């Protein structure tokens, strides 16, 4: 099969490799759509994967074309989205169903071969059937959308809440969509990239704000004098981390979801804000399978969550290496970049 393979940091090639062979309890999935996660950029160009060579890609959906020995052949032909984390099933976290906190997990796209390929072998346990009316590319958005849902559910959004989100990338935008779906009174997006803010406006988010143009606190005070009920750090920026604490209202909630681009430092004033305002600060990691995934897939199928506008670029497998360079260098505006193949219609 053809696949985009990471041989070493920065050595990312599209080439032919042996087809994966499903083992007992596994299915062979023909990939129809696979999103590029923001974490794939440092994984390919600076940090690497856990071993080499590795096929990255963990946001994917496709069709089961074969199964391993002693595995239900009724799965062949099924359209599925794939949960990329493979838990050990033995540790205390797995015993509680907290698979994201598994002590000895595998992961498609970073520890094992993932979705930047024509085929992937995945455990049957990790497959979630796709409703008939959901195209593959929208199903491939379930992973990031479930991460966004899980993060926002950590704090909880009540009707009428002011939700302030730092970072207007795919996760930040989808969190904004969830907040609107859950009847937030105001859903406010902040980013230092003006093109991202313009894209957010096109998706109906207003007002938005660029902190390079003024004070976030002063801007927010005009909208929500008490501060925001829920504040989300979805940028991985130390400056945004600080501003989260300074913009939350007394007894407000702060959710940390952004992958840090560097050291995350909290100045004394922001630390005092946590203490004096008795803020609740939530960490979040990955998502809950199947809880968040079934919620997300059902919301997409019902039309309540429209993730399709998030996808700005669709590329062939052979075009993926160039697309990742484009994302790294930001030579073209993009939001979600996705590898697609064949028809996307159900």
Secondary structure, DSSP 4 states (H G I P E B T S, - for coil): -EEEEEEETTEEEEEE-PPP---TTEEEEEEEEEEEPHHHHHIIIII--SSSSB----EEEEEEEEE-TTS-GGGTT-EEEE--EE--S-SHHHHTT-GGG-SS-EEBTTTB--SSBSEEEEEGGGEEEPPTTS-HHHHTTHHHHHHHHHHHHHH---TT-EEEEE--SHHHHHHHHHHHHTT-SEEEEE-S-HHHHHHHHHTT--SEE-GGGS-HHHHHHHH-TT-EEEEEE-S--HHHHHHHHHHEEEEEEEEE-SPPSS-----HHHHHHHHHTT-EEEE--S--TTHHHHHHHHHHHHTSS--GGGEEEEE-GGGHHHHHHHHHHT-S--SEEEEE-S----
